[in-house]
Amino acid sequence: MRRTVFNEDHEAFRETLRAFIEAEVVPVHDEWFAAGQVPREFYYKLAELGLFGISVPEEFGGAGMESHKFEAIQYEETARAGVSFGGSGVHVLLALPYIKALGTDEQKKRYLEKFVSAEEMWALAMTEPGTGSDLAGMKTTAKLSEDGTHYVLNGSKTFITGGVHADRVIVCARTSAPTAEDRRFGISLFAVDTKSEGYSIGRKLDKLGLKTSDTAELAFVDVKVPVEDLLGEENKGFYYLGSNLPSERWGIAYGAYAQAKAAVRFAKEYVQDRTVFGKTVASFQNTKFELAACQAEVDAAEAVADRALEALDAGELTAAEAASAKLFNTEVAHRVIDKCLQLHGGYGFMNEYPIARLYADNRVNRIYGGTSEVMKMIIAKNMGL
């Protein structure tokens, strides 16, 4: 079926991005995989390509395009090539919406030009050791100084993607105690300069997958954060976080679809080349049936991803719809990638094959951005259950 979400401008961007990936990423991706992160300098290349400024207003050096379709193409093209851009996705998909929605004119002027140029890379620090998805239970605090010029930040965060290379991190911290009526009250957001005294990066975490993204633990000991770096209003951080969750979950859903689509491509190419018992693996009926079933699931996931993309661009994607898209597409990707790895046989277990890396990378999709179980709770609540 013909897709209608992308126009000629989008397809021209796709061609440019595909050429960039082939020239600048594929030849060195194995080195990044072994190192556990992309070089910091690589982000300047992404900035030169214009990837960080697509939806940034023109007055701050961006293109001013209010659409997620260019991000969607990035998901498809990186998955297609079996590569990753490290923590750059957090920079654009997670951090940027908060700057645009909550930043004052002064903050946008101070932050966004450096954001677009990659002079400052951003990350988002929500999760804490022991709290997981329970953001209302966070213990990190930010207390206003007696003279009212700065906040004093203390606490720790974990699982922070982009945390090693980040120059600024949006840190969620308690500025007030929760109330008896609302335990989510009292959280605020701060754009913290990682060069601040008392700010430290702990372990670079050794993950099962997503090996090229720098994921770290962060610690704050009496870090002074100027009041000018408070994002939005004090104590309303939890609600700000909730407003951005649909776009975050759309990104995970779309990325999962792109991974599943790539897995079918990898498996199809492999079984057509691989010979067993004097025949290509593709010639066996089981192979045909398995790949046909995978393709049908990918077709369904594509429809869900595209519909969610159109709704997101129109400002109409609800929390329940985003949860549904994430739940469906991540579960589809889990099944499809597992079957495609199986068709590779023993070679599917080798990291030199993209299907093995895809298998590991995909697993976190059902955990971060809210687990599959949390997605089911959101959907059930929307159903009135």
URJOSUL-V72117 format. One line per field, one symbol per residue. phi: phi as a letter, one per 20 degrees, with the letter a starting at -180 (. if undefined). psi: psi as a letter, one per 30 degrees, with the letter a starting at -180 (. if undefined). Layout:
phi = ???
psi = ???
//
This chain:
phi = .fecfddffffffgffffffffeddgfdfffffffnaefgfffffffffnfedgdeggfdndemeebeffffffgffffgemcbemefffgefefggfffedffgfffffefffffemfcedccddfcgndlfeffefdgccdfffemebddecqbcbmefnffefeccfdebedbffefebfefoecdceeffeffnebeefefeefclfeeedcecccclfedgffdfemefmdgffffffefgffffgfffffgfffffffffffffffeedclmcfffffffffffffffffffgffffffffffffffemdfeffffffffgffffffgfffffffgfemfffeeffefffffgfffgfgedemofgffffffffffene
psi = kkkgfkaeeeeeeeeeeeeeeeefeefgeeeeeefgllkefefeeeeefgffgegkkefggafgjikgfeeeeeeeeeeefhllgbgfeeeeeeeeeeeeefkleeeeeeeeeeeefgejkllkjeklkfebfiffgkfkljkklefgflljkkalllhjkgfefkfkkjkklkflkllefjffkgklkkjkkfgkkfkkkbkjkjleahffkjklkkkkjhkjjkffgkkalkggeeeeeeffeeeeeeeeeeeeeeeeeeeeeeeeeeffekkkhglkeffkeeeeeeeeeeeeeeeeeeeeeeeeeeeeffggjleeeeeeeeeeeeeeeeeeeeeeeeffbefffkffkfeeeeeeefeffgelgkleeeeeeeeeeffg.
//
